Amino acid sequence: MGDTPQLFKFDLVQNRYDSMGDSDTYIKPMVTSEFSKSMCGGINVLNNIKVPWDLTCDEIIYCLEGTFRLVCDGKSYVCNRGDVLFVPKDNHISYESDGKCVIFYAAYPHNWKQLAVITQVPGIDPDDFVPG
């Protein structure tokens, strides 16, 4: 772990962004336990998809492009470009989009996958999967 800033360019997701399927999601973890002892974050591209999930960490979502929708307990939270959404842990949610959207997410704690014994996340490539 370093003590200097780390820059992550959108180039890391550009190819996947350009080749998204008609109903697809792609998550690129950027800030991982390799860089931080407390939090993690990255980019999620969604295209016409609904992804149900049991959230085991606190999450902040910032909508970069398009329209993103989070559904929790039957209520929809619609985010457009520039909107920020806080989602507390221990909620059953659904990440949704009716077209292509791009969000940035930050999560706490950084090792939420390890703590919840999660070995796969829809949209994260196996090579990018860092458990903790």
C-alpha positions as CSV (number, residue, x, y, z in Angstrom):
1,M,0.0,0.0,0.0
2,G,1.3,3.3,-1.0
3,D,1.0,6.7,0.6
4,T,0.8,8.6,-2.7
5,P,-2.3,9.4,-4.9
6,Q,-3.2,6.9,-7.5
7,L,-4.8,7.9,-10.9
8,F,-7.2,5.6,-12.7
9,K,-8.1,6.5,-16.2
10,F,-11.4,5.7,-18.0
11,D,-9.2,4.0,-20.5
12,L,-9.4,1.0,-18.1
13,V,-13.1,0.5,-19.1
14,Q,-13.3,2.1,-22.5
15,N,-13.1,-1.1,-24.6
16,R,-15.8,-2.8,-22.5
17,Y,-17.9,0.4,-22.6
18,D,-17.7,0.4,-26.4
19,S,-18.6,-3.2,-26.7
20,M,-21.4,-3.6,-24.2
21,G,-24.1,-6.1,-25.1
22,D,-27.8,-5.2,-25.3
23,S,-28.4,-6.3,-21.7
24,D,-25.1,-6.3,-19.8
25,T,-23.2,-5.0,-16.9
26,Y,-19.5,-4.5,-16.3
27,I,-17.8,-3.5,-13.1
28,K,-14.2,-2.4,-13.0
29,P,-12.8,-2.3,-9.4
30,M,-10.1,0.4,-9.3
31,V,-9.5,1.3,-5.7
32,T,-9.0,-2.1,-3.9
33,S,-7.3,-3.4,-0.8
34,E,-4.1,-3.1,-2.8
35,F,-4.4,0.7,-2.4
36,S,-6.6,1.3,0.7
37,K,-7.1,-0.3,4.1
38,S,-10.5,1.2,4.5
39,M,-12.5,1.7,1.3
40,C,-12.9,0.5,-2.3
41,G,-14.4,1.9,-5.5
42,G,-14.6,1.7,-9.2
43,I,-16.7,2.1,-12.3
44,N,-19.9,0.2,-13.2
45,V,-21.3,0.3,-16.7
46,L,-24.9,-0.9,-17.0
47,N,-26.9,-1.3,-20.2
48,N,-30.6,-2.2,-20.1
49,I,-30.3,-4.6,-17.1
50,K,-31.6,-5.4,-13.6
51,V,-29.1,-6.9,-11.1
52,P,-30.6,-7.9,-7.8
53,W,-28.2,-7.8,-4.9
54,D,-27.9,-8.1,-1.1
55,L,-25.8,-5.2,-0.1
56,T,-23.3,-6.0,2.6
57,C,-21.4,-2.7,2.7
58,D,-22.2,1.0,2.7
59,E,-22.1,2.4,-0.8
60,I,-22.0,5.8,-2.4
61,I,-23.0,6.0,-6.1
62,Y,-22.3,8.9,-8.4
63,C,-24.0,8.9,-11.8
64,L,-21.5,9.9,-14.5
65,E,-23.7,9.3,-17.6
66,G,-27.2,8.2,-18.4
67,T,-29.9,7.3,-16.0
68,F,-29.3,4.8,-13.1
69,R,-32.0,3.4,-10.9
70,L,-31.7,1.7,-7.6
71,V,-34.7,-0.2,-6.2
72,C,-35.0,-0.9,-2.5
73,D,-38.1,-2.1,-0.7
74,G,-40.2,-1.3,-3.8
75,K,-39.0,2.3,-3.9
76,S,-37.0,3.6,-7.0
77,Y,-34.2,6.0,-6.5
78,V,-33.5,7.5,-10.0
79,C,-30.0,9.1,-10.6
80,N,-29.1,11.2,-13.5
81,R,-25.8,12.7,-14.4
82,G,-24.3,14.4,-11.4
83,D,-26.6,12.8,-8.8
84,V,-25.2,11.1,-5.7
85,L,-26.9,8.3,-3.8
86,F,-26.0,6.8,-0.5
87,V,-27.1,3.2,0.1
88,P,-26.6,1.7,3.6
89,K,-25.6,-1.9,4.0
90,D,-28.0,-4.7,4.8
91,N,-30.5,-3.8,2.1
92,H,-31.8,-6.0,-0.7
93,I,-31.6,-3.8,-3.7
94,S,-31.6,-3.9,-7.5
95,Y,-29.2,-2.0,-9.7
96,E,-31.1,-1.1,-12.9
97,S,-30.9,0.8,-16.2
98,D,-33.2,1.1,-19.2
99,G,-30.3,2.2,-21.4
100,K,-26.6,2.6,-21.0
101,C,-25.4,4.4,-17.9
102,V,-22.1,4.7,-16.1
103,I,-21.8,5.1,-12.3
104,F,-18.8,5.5,-9.9
105,Y,-19.2,3.6,-6.7
106,A,-17.3,3.8,-3.4
107,A,-17.8,1.2,-0.7
108,Y,-16.9,0.7,2.9
109,P,-15.4,-1.5,4.2
110,H,-12.9,-2.3,1.5
111,N,-13.0,-6.1,2.3
112,W,-16.8,-6.4,2.2
113,K,-16.6,-9.4,-0.2
114,Q,-14.3,-11.3,2.1
115,L,-16.4,-10.5,5.2
116,A,-19.6,-11.7,3.4
117,V,-17.7,-14.7,1.9
118,I,-18.6,-13.6,-1.6
119,T,-16.6,-15.3,-4.4
120,Q,-18.4,-13.8,-7.4
121,V,-20.0,-10.5,-8.3
122,P,-22.1,-10.1,-11.5
123,G,-20.2,-7.9,-13.9
124,I,-16.7,-8.3,-12.3
125,D,-14.3,-10.2,-14.5
126,P,-12.6,-13.1,-12.6
127,D,-9.2,-11.5,-13.3
128,D,-10.4,-8.3,-11.5
129,F,-12.1,-10.1,-8.6
130,V,-10.2,-9.1,-5.4
131,P,-11.9,-10.7,-2.4
132,G,-10.6,-8.4,0.3
